[in-house]
């Protein structure tokens, strides 16, 4: 089930004060219960009142991912992350459920983000995972691929969502990785992206090819955060524009 704590509070939002039941309120509550019990039924129809059904949003979009999906380095992740920007192109009334958590791997997402994504029964789900798995150095490609496959299989089997999967950008173009062996890093990223492409094909999903567009979406200084890894607000806008182009081309919206 959804955890309300997963939603992002806007800066300045006040949390409600804890409710305290005073003696006066206790007395009023008791009187209300007694009067309700003694009141005369108004049963001309005999119908029992029922709670109004919750209306489903016109369109539900779920984003599974890590810090880039969360919106790290954006001016305001709650409004400037690429899933939020992308949602502006979706049908009016779209509900965005951004499950991205900074630092998380595919296994973390499998354990905690996937159940919430399935529970939401989205119309569209995006999955963008892999950079943390790869750069941390303690996750094998086989382990990553197994976790990604499980995520995609469960989303496909347990929801009716259109599913799009983003691959890993060209990390050799990001300042954070300038000190790495560029030839070895290129080979590693390409092997991981080949695994992602195979999973997308196996499950008949949509590939969001970030790798081939890394220069386009992150190749300008103003698009990249000072940490040399995450996009800025402008960078997230470029990512949303690329993803929209692909999804729109597939006839989603």
N, C-alpha and C positions, 0 to 999 in steps of 0.2 A: 504494500500500500504506500501511497505517497507520504513522505515525511515533511511536514510543514517547515521544518528547520532547513530544508534544502533550498527553499526559496530565498532570494536575495532581498534584504531590506534596503530601501533607498536611504542615502545619508540623511540624517535628521529625523528618521522615522521613530516615533516614540512607541515603546511597547506598553501595553495596557498594565495598569497597576493591579497587583493581586487583589482579588475580591475578598472582602472581609464581611462575614455575616454578623451584624450587630444584633443585640437583643431585640431592638425594634423591628428589624427586618425578619428576625425569627418569628416574632409574634404575628407580623403581617402575613408571613408565609403560612403559618398554622391556621389563621383565620380563613385564608383563601382556600386551603384544602378542605376545612370543615364546611364552608359555604358551598363549595363545589360538590361535596358529598351529599349535602342535604337539598340541593337545588332540585327543581322540578324539571325532568327531561323535556326537551322541546322536540320530541321525536314524532314529527308528522310523517317522516319517511323511514325512521328506524336506522338510518345509515350511520356508520361510524366514521368520524372525521379521520382523514388520512393525510400524511405529510405530502406536500407538493413534490412531484418528481423533479430531480435535478436535471436541468436542460444541458445537453452536451454541447460544447462549443462547435462552431461551424467547421472548424478544422483544427486538428491537434498535431503539433510538431514536437518531436523529441530529439534532442541532440545528446549523443553519448560521446564522451571524450575526456580530455585532460585540461591543462591550463590554457591552451590555445582556444579550446571550445568555451571554457569559462570566461575568457576575455582578459587574462592577465596583461597588464600594461595599458589597457584601454583607459580613457578618461573616466568612464563609469561602466564597469563590466555589465551592470544590470541593463544598460540601454545600448551600449556600444559594442558588445561582443558580436562576432559575425552571425551567430544564430538569430540574434535580435534584429540585426540589420537585414538579414535574408528574409525574415518573417514579414517585412514590410511589402514584399512582393507576393505574399500569400493571400488567400481569400480574407475578406474583412471578418473580424471576429476570431482570428486564429489564436489559439492558446499555445504559447511557447513554453516548453519544459526543458530548461537547460540543465543537464545533469553533469556537465563538465566539472572535474575536480583537479586542481593543480597537483602535479606530481604523480598522478595515478597511471598505472599500467593497464594492459588489457585484462590481466587477471583481477585487478581491483575492480574494474568496470564490470567484469563478468559476475563478481560476487555481489556488488551493491547497486550498480547503475542499471543493469539488465532487468532485475525484477521490477523496478519502478517504471522502466520503459514499457515492459509488457503490460503492467497494470494500467498504464495510460491509454492503451489501445490506440496508438497514433495513426494518423493518415500518412504521415511521413516521418521517417527516422533516419538520422545521419549518424555515422560511426567514424570517428577520427581518432585513432590510437596507434601507438608504435614508437614515437620518438623517445619517450621515457624508457620503454622496454629496451630499445637499442642503445641509447646513450649511457644507461646505467651499467651496462656490461654484465649484468648478472641474470639476464633472461635470454635463453636460447631462442633461435628462430623457430624451432619445432614447438617449444612451449608457447610462444606468442601465437603461432599459427593455430594451435589447438584451441587456445582461448578465443581467438577471433572467430574461428569456425563455429564454436559453440554459441557465441553471441549472435552470429548471423543466422545460424540454424534455428535457434529459439525465437528470434524475432520473426523469421519467416513462417515458422510453424504456429506460433501462438498469437500473431497479430495479422491484420490485413494491410499492413503499412507498405508503402513504397519505401525501399531501403537504398540509401546511397552511402558508399564507403570512400573515404579520402585516403590517399596514400601518403608516404613520407616525403617531405620536400627535399630538395637537393641541399643537404646539410653543409656541403663544401662552400656554399655561397653565404652562409651565416657566420658572422664574426665569432660566435661562441665556439665554432669548430675549426677556426683557422689554424690552430696549433696541432691539429690531428694529422695523421698521415692521409693526405688527400686521396691518393690512389686507392688505399685500403678502404677508406670511408666510402668512396664512390661505389666500390664493388659491394660493400656491405649493404648500403642503402638500396642498390639495385636488386640485390638478392631478396631483401625483405619486401620490396615493392612487387617483385615477381610473385612472391607468395600471396600478397594481398590481391593481385590481379587474378590469380588462380582461384582464390576463394570467391571473389566477386563473380567470376564466370561460373563456378560450380553452383552458386546459389541464384544465378540469373538476376544479379543486382546491377546497380548503376555505379560506375567508377568515377570518382571526382579526382582527376589527375593533377594533383598539386605539384608533383615532381617536375613535370614538363613546363609548368607555369611559374616556377619559383622566382625567376627573374622578374616576371611581369607583376607578381603580387607582393614581392618583398625586395625587389632590386633597387629601390630608391631609399635614400637615407631617412626620409620622413615617414616611410612605411615601417621602419624597424625600431624597436625599443632600444634604449641604451644598454640593456643586458645582452644584446647581440643575438637574441633568440626569439623573443616574442614580438608580434606585430604591435604597432601603435593603433590608435583609433582609425587613422587613415588606412593602415595596412589591413585591418579587419574589414573595412569597406571594400577593399580590392578582393579579398577572399570571398565575401558575400556575393560580389558581382560575378566572379568566376563560377561559383556554385550555382547561382541563378541561371547563368547562361547554359550550363549543362542540364540542369533540371527542367528548365523551360524547353530546351531542345528535345527532352524526352516526353514533353507534353504534360508535365505535372501541373503547371500553373503558368 
